[in-house]
Amino acid sequence: MIIIGNELKIEDIIGVSRNFEIVKLNDSARIRIIRSHEMLEQLIKSGVRIYGINTGLGELYNITIKPEDTINKSIDLLLEHAIGIGDPAPTDWIRATMLIRAHQLSLGYSGVREIVIEKLLEFLNKNVTPVVPKYGSVGASGDLAPLSHIALTLAGKGYVRINNLILSTNEALKKLEIEPLNFSYKEALALINGTSYSAGVAILGLNDSLELIKSFIAIFSLILDIIDANISSCTKIVNSIKKHKGQIIISETIEKLLENKKISETSRIQDPYSIRCIPQIIGPILDLLLWSIQNVINEINSVSDNPIIINEHAYSSCHFHGEYIALSTDTVNGSLAVLGNLIERLISQLLRAEINKISNYLVKNKNPWSVGYMILQYTAAALVSRLRELSTFSTIHNISTSGFQEDINSMSANSAIKLHEINTIIKQLISILALITYLITQNKKPQTTQTQKIHNIISSAIKDSQSIQDNINSLSNILSELSKMIILNI
């Protein structure tokens, strides 16, 4: 069971979003929530101007509105903002979003009632997932469009997914005997004025990126073993004289997998950079990834709303702005493009007879027309080209919204969504690399216990009856098994 209202960890989010673990609200959080709502009601009664409660929204902040009118117009507010576009976002993205939104509201700065948070948890625990179009957020003023689609379902509007079946929310709630939510002051606004969608999509993508890096390390260690590489460049003694944590972690991990393997007499004095410089290339990628994960976790465990209630005062803020998320995922997107470049170069090197000690392009016969596995590098080149297109920072593409009021937007949602496409490409590239590595092992067997285990996992996915493409697809399904072999000292 996952408890919200104190601190969420990455494994909690994975547990709820992908493993459907049950969620419960922390008892101490209930006290904060009740107190926050009481303070909000007192402020409203005193006639204090509070954005979105007795004022208009965005550039219309200077218009005065009766508080009771904003309650009556809550559904209208959500309908006006629920203008997402594109295919429905994956279920795990939306479950992560709902969990994070419930948690952020439970921190006690939003003035909402306890029932709002409980309704989000009820949807999660009964496996009711709002249907939310993937695109539409600019990552500021909150993830307005996707969060509005979610908020509408709490009130019985829109569509939800139950057991892969899409139903109208009204029909689904009747079947499951769930009461729709009636909004009070600020609640519709509080549900949409945060970074929860960007954060949820981002943290799932960052988690997957880390798993992919671990699977790459496993395959690369096997490569070092079977091509008689000069492994000294990847040892701890060589890398520990540098001050970079990631570099040292990578060298330690590879050294453990190679179990003090000796340099072979056939080893080159110096290998190409794509073989020799792995700690220096993957190390900074790991460091940046861990930095980004911490940034997003910090955002998840912070209040993300506007206005906020602190010590009986209402404050306008920018806590709905996703810049921390955008810069974090943008940085990782660029870093993974570097990883893609590296993998493509490794693929190219492994297809050389000088490196694989078999033949150019791993050609098996003397047919002069045979190109062997040459086209795998072409495919890798196409994938890396796409990575380069995707790696441009999203947050530099600012477009103002709401007139001149909301003039710097983060585009955090776009950046987080791109991360998932980048992960897919990296997964395909690693699978191609795994296939070529397997082909080389048909002539040169692994020499250490750990690399033999890695080889066995890869071999389990290869079937002679399958096409090359099918084998690559099968290999992509076992990368998670490879990642489990790698324990990073982070």
N, C-alpha and C positions, 0 to 999 in steps of 0.2 A: 504494500500500500504506500502511495506517495502522499506526503503531507505538504500542503502549501501554506504560505503565510509567514514563513521564516526565511528559508533560502532554498532555491532550486539548483540542483546540480545537473550536469549534462546527462548523466545516466538516468536521472528522474524524467527528463524530457523524452529521452529515447524510450524509457519504460512505458510512458503514457501514450506517446504518439504512435509507436510502432508495436508495442507489446500489449497494449490495452490494459495496463495496470489501473487499479482503482485509485481514485483521488479523494482526499478528505481535507477539510479546512482545519488549520491549527486553532485550538481553543483560544490561545492568547491573541490570535489575529481577530477573532470575533469581537473582542473587547475594543480593539482599535477601530474596527469598522463601525461599530455602534457609536462610539464616541465621535468619530469623524462625521457621521451623518447628523448627529445631534448638533454639532458645531455649525454645519452647513444650514440646518433649519433655523438656528438662532440668527445667523447672518442674514438670511432671507427675510426673516421677520423684522430685523432692524433696518431694512431698506438699503443696505449697502449694495452698490453696483458690483455685480459679479458677472464676468464674461460668460455668455451662453446660457445664463439663467434669467437675467432681466435685461440682456442686451442681445443684439443680433450677432451673427458669426462672421469671421473673416474681416473683410473690409467694411462690413455692416456693424462693426462693434459699437459705433456711436448711436445706434438706434435703441431706444428704450422699449422694453417689452414687459408685460406683466408675467411674473413667475409661473402662475397657473396656466398661462397660455403656452409657455414652453413645454409644460407637461402634456397638454392636449395636442401639441404639434410634434410630439416625439417620433411617431411613426412617419409623419411627413418628412421630418429631418432625415431619418434613415433612408427613406425612399429616394430623396433627392441626392443622397451621397452614395447609394448602392449602384454605382454605374461602372462596375468592373467589366472586363472584356476578355475574351479568349477562352480556351478550354478550362474546365474545372481544375483547380489546384488539387494535387494529390491529397489523399486522406490524412497522411501523416503530417503534412504541412499544416492543415487546418486544426488537427488535434493539438499540435504543438502550440499553435497560435492561441487557441482557447485556454489551454493550460496556463500559458504565460500571461494572458490578459487577466484571468482569474487571480493569479498570484500577484500581479502588479496592483490590481485594485484592492487586494486584501492587505496591502501594506499600510492602509489607513490614512491616505492623503487625498482621497477622491470624493468622499462624502456620499458614496452610494450605500444602499442598504445591503445587508447580508444576503438577502434573497437573490440579488443580481449575481453574486459570486456562486451561490449554491445552484443557481439555474445552469450556469456554465458547467459546473461539476456534474450535475445530473445528466446533461447531454453527453459528457465524456463517459460517465460510468454506464450509461445505457447505450453507448455506441451509436449516438445520433450525430452525424457529421454534416454541417451545413455545406451546401453546394456553393462554392465561391469561385468566380472567374479569377484566373491567374494574375491578370494585369490590371493596373489602374491606380496604383499608389505611387506618389512622388516622394514618399519617405519623409514627409513633414506635415504638420497639423495632424499627425497620426497617419496610420495606413487607412485613410478614410474609406475608400471604396471596399476593400476586402473585409474590413472590420464591420462596415455597415451591413454587408450581406450576412455576416454572422449574427449581428445584433437583431436583425429582422427575424431570424428564425426563433430566437428566444421569445419573441412576441407572437409566434405562430404564423409568420409570413415567410414567403420564399420557398425554397426547396432544400431537402436534406437527403442524405444517403444513409440507408440502413441495410446492412448485409448486401452491399453492392447494388441495391435497388434504390432508384431515385423516386421520391414521393414528394407531394406537396407537404410543407411542414404541418399544416393544419391536420391533414389526414394522418401523418405519422404520429403527432402528439396524441391524437385521439386513440390510436392503436396501442400506444405505450402508456396511456393514462398519465401524461405529463401536462400540467397546467401551464398555459402560456404566461409570460411575464407582462405585468402592467407597470409601465415606467413611472418613476417619481422624478423629483428635481434632479437635473444634471445627468441622470443615468444613461440616457441614450448618447449624450455627448461623451460621457466618461468611457463608454464601451468602444468608441471609435477614435478617441483622441490620444492614441498611443502607438508605440513602435512594435507591437506584439507580433504582427504578421511578418515584418522584416526580420525581427529577431528569431522567430520560430523557423522560418525558411533558412535563415543564415546558420543557426546552430546545428540543424540537421545536416546541412551541406558541409560545414566545417568538420563535423564528426566523421562524415564519409571521406573527406579529404585525408584526414589522419589515418583512417583505415587503409586507404589506397597507398599512401606513402609506406606504411608498414609492409604491405604486400609487395611493393616494389623492392624494398630492402631485402626481403626473403629471396626473390628471384635474382637480384643482383649478386647476392652472396653465392648462390649456386653458379652463376656465370663466372665469378672469380675463380671458383673451384675447378670448373671443367675446361677453361681455356688457358690454364697455366699462366694466369696473370701474375704480375709482381704485386703481391698483396701488402707489401711494406707500407705503401701509401695510405692504406686503410687501417693501419694498426693504431692502438691507443697511444703507444709510446711516441709515435710520430705526430699525432694530432693533439696530444695533451699539452704541447708547448704553445699552442694557440689559446686565446682567451674566450673563444666562442663556445657556448654551452652546446648548441645544436651539433656542431662539428664533432665535439668530443663524444656526445651521445651516439651519433651515427657510427663513429669508428669503434666504439665499445661494442655496439650491437653486432656489427659485421664480424668483429674479431671473435665474439662468442660463437657465432654460427660457424665460423671456420675452424674453431677448436685448435688454435695455434698451428694451423697448417703451415708447412715449411715451403719456402720458395723453391720451385722446381728448377732443375738445371736448364729446362727449356723455356723458362720465363724470360721475358724481355727486361732489359734494364729499366726502361720506362714505357709504360703503355700510353695509348692516346688519352686525352683529357677525359673523355666520356667514361673511361674505365678507371683512370688514376685519381680523378678529382672529386669523387663522389662525396666524401665528407665535407668538402668545401662548397659543394653545390646543394646537396640535400640538407646540410646543416642549417644554413640560413632559411631555407624553406620551412624547416621544422620550427625554428625559432619564431618566424613570422606567423606561422599557423597557430602556435601556442599563444602568442601575444594576441592574436585576433580572437581566439576562443575565449580568452579571459575578458577581453573587451565586451564581447557579446553576452557572456555570463553576467558581467557587471551590469549591463543594460537590463537584462532579464530580471535581475534582483533589485532594480531601482524603480522608483515611481516613474511612470510614464503617462502623463495626463496634463491637462490644462483646462480650467484653473485648478490649483491645488490648495488644500486646507492645512495650514500649519498654525498651531497655537491660537486657535480661534480667529484666524485671519485668512482671507482668501487672497491668493497671489496669482497673477498672470505669470506664466513661465513658458519656456521652450522645451520642456521635458518630453514633448512629443516628437522631437527632431531626431532623425536617424543617422546623424553624421558619424557617430562612433561605429555604427554597424556598417555604413557604406564604405568608410575608409578601411575597415577591417576586411570585409569581403573583397573589396577592390584590390587590396594588397595581396590577398591570397590568390585571387584570380590571376594576377600577373605572375605570381610565384609559380603557380601550377603550369602556366605557359612555358616557363623556364624548364620545369620538370618534363613537359612534353617535348621540348627541344632536345633535352638530354636523352630521352627514351628513343626518339627517332634516330639520333646519332648512334646510340648503342645498337639499334636494329641494323643500321647500315654497316657498322663495324663487324658485327657478328656474321654478316653475310660475306665477308672477305675471307678468302682462303688463308691469308696470313694470320688471321685471328682465330678462325674456327678450326684450322688444321685439317679441313676436309676438302672443300672446293669452293670456288666463288659461287655465291647464291645457293650453296648447298645442293648443287645439281648432283643427282644420283647416277645418271647414265651418261653415255658419250654421245647422245643425240645432239647434233650441232644446233638444232632448233630450240632445245630446251633452255628456258630461262630460270629453271628451278623455282626458288622462292623470292625472286627479285621483286615481284609486284607487291610483296608485303611492305617493302620500303616505300613504294609509291603511295600505298594506302596510308601509311604513317605520315608521309609528307602532306597529304591532303588534310588529315586530321590536325596536324600541327598548324597548318595554315589557318584552319578554322579557329584553333586556340588563340592564335595571334589576333584574329579579328575580335574575339570575345574578351581579350584581356585589357582592353582600354578601360580606364577608370570611368565608371558610371557617374560618379558624383561630380565630375568636372562638366557634365552636360546639364548644367542648371537651366531650368525654364521656370520663370516666375508664374505664380498662380494668385488668384483672388486680387486682381489689380496690382497695386504696388505694396500691398500689405505683406504678402507671403512671397518674398522676392529671392530667397535662397533656399532651395529644396535639395535634399540629400540624394534622392534617387536610390535609397538603400534597398528597396524591394527589388528593383531591376537588377542591382548588383548581386543580391542574394539568389535570385532566380537564375542568373547567368552561372553562378557557382555550380549549380546542379548540372547544367549542360556541360560545363567544363569537366566536372567529375566523370560524367558519362564518357567523354572523349578520352580522358586519362585512363579510365577503366579499359577501354578498347585498345589503347596503345600498350598498356601493361599486358593485356591478353596476347597481343601479337608478339611481344617480347618473350612471353612465357612459351609460346609455340616454338619460336626459333631456338630458345634455350633447350627445349625438349628434344628437338631434332638433333642438336649437337650432342646431347647425352646418349644418343644411339651409337656414337663412336667413342665417347669419353665419359666414363661413369663418375659420379660424385665420389669424393674421397673421405668426407667427414660424416659423422652420424646425423648432424642437423641438416646438412645439404642433401643427404639421402632422403630424409623425411620430406623436405621441400620437393624433391624430385618425385617422390611417391604421390604427393598431393596433385602435382601437375599431371603426372601420368594417368591418374584416375579419371581425368576429364577427356583424355585423348582416345578416340576410337577410329580404327582403320577404315571403318565403313562410312565415316563422316567426311563431308567436304572440308576443305581448309576453313571456309567461313563458319561451318558448323562447329568445328573444333575450337575456333576462336571464341565463339559464343559460349561453348561449354566451359572454356577456361575462365571466362568472365564470371561464371557462377561459383568458382572455387577460390576466388581471390580472398574472400572473407576467411576461408580456412587458413590461407597463408598468413594473413594479418594476425591471426590468433597465435601464431608461432613467435611473433615479435613482441617482446616486452621492452619498451623504451624506458630508460631511467629518467623520467621527466618529473 
